[in-house]
Amino acid sequence: MKRLYFGTDGIRGPYGGPVVEEAFFRRLGEAAGAWSGGRGDVLIAWDTRSSGESLARAVGGGFASAGLSVRHLGIMPTPALARATKASGATLGAMVTASHNPFSDNGIKFFKTDGRKLSDEEEAHIEDLLGRGGKSKGETAAQPASPISSDFVDDYIAATSRLLPPLALRGWLIALDTANGATCATSPAVLRKLGADLIQIGCNPDGRNINAGVGSEHPQRLAEAVRSGGARLGIAHDGDGDRCILCDEKGVVLDGDEILTMLAVHALGLGRLAARKLVVTVQSNLGVDAAVAAAGGAVVRTPVGDRYVVERMMEEGAALGGESSGHMVFSDISATGDGLVAALKVIEVMLSAGKPLSELRGVLAKFPQLSESVPVREKLPLERMPALGAAIAALEVEFGALGRVLVRYSGTEPKLRLLVEGPTRQAAESGMARLKAALESDGLGA
């Protein structure tokens, strides 16, 4: 179902543009409120961007005009808001964030009363109401600031801390990069409560420095901090805290595929992987399938987007899933991705196995993979690019079961994503070169 405003993870774009600005967010709040039935509470939180509170007040005004009772929770991680929405029985949760995007962007994600994100169909329904002007009970300007509650933040810290035994991390030195974002208070509090000492990076948000050279998209500083400080491991979040990227004790970065494979294989060895299935997206490396199959499990793939992962997990009865980008979902703990929970689950494996992360990561042997993003002015249908289509078809025949090609538009940015996986590095490089040459022929190359 085609949507105009919603992408793979909510609405996102430049702040002050035609969509991510206060007037549109007021209208969006009215439409979402009308879709929800106009009754009950809505919880609103935001990350550390300077535009966050203003947009939160604007969408809150729209919710209020649709009849909902609005409660502002202030700055908190996305998974904490999802937990709060479910725990409180709120009708909706609204997280104002642009996740791993730069400070100049912002956006919004909605959560239902069960803590899950909205489906494509539900988002399309809200867009339909938005186009018709919603069902407002009266015009309301940006909602005046209401008292900010820290109760739900405290609850999230307490609940997450219980995932490991008390003081399980006593004697551990951990490097932690919170991306100058929404986890600056929560993740350090949990790790210290468990006994860890911390080397902190990206822990001084100023409204403009979120994700700026730090966080899960920029793990170089984290890797250096691990090496120079002698840390046991490094943990990096993105701006809203639903992603996790790790560094082992040698300062080598692990992506989501390595983390998920390690967790799945360990759980399979203990007979604890629900349905013996790991759910990942089409973006994940083929090596994940091979490693999980060798351990007696199976991999199920979905389109890109953690909410598609969650939907498939429910269908399959799986409890573990995620994305190579670092979104990881543990459905027995949370209905959405949680970067801190992912880190604690890896630490749990380290404690159980008595092995360093550099050794545990060896369970995944990746197929050679290359990926690139090509900026585009317009997302033209791929079927209108004949040279690209021919190149993809030829590569798929050549690779067979030993490789694959994935070409898709980003759901959150004006970019075309290219991925080539092959039996050798040379094959992958050749494949990528052929895709880029085809884009040139179709008039989309750089």
Secondary structure by P-SEA (a helix, b strand, c coil): cccccccccccccccccccccaaaaaaaaaaaaaaaccbbbbbbbbccccaaaaaaaaaaaaaaaabbbbbbbccccaaaaaaaaaaacccbbbbbcccccccccccbbbbccccccccaaaaaaaaaaaaacccccccccccccccccaaaaaaaaaaaaacccccccccbbbbbbcccccccccaaaaaaaabbbbbcccccccccccccccccccaaaaaaaaaaacccbbbbbcccccbbbbbccccccccaaaaaaaaaaaaaaaccccccbbbbcccccaaaaaaaaaacbbbbbbcccaaaaaaaaaaaccccccccccccccccccccccaaaaaaaaaaaaaaaccccccccccccccbbbbbbbbbcccccccccaaaaaaaaaaaaaaccccbbbbbccccccbbbbbbbcccaaaaaaaaaaaaaaaaaacccc
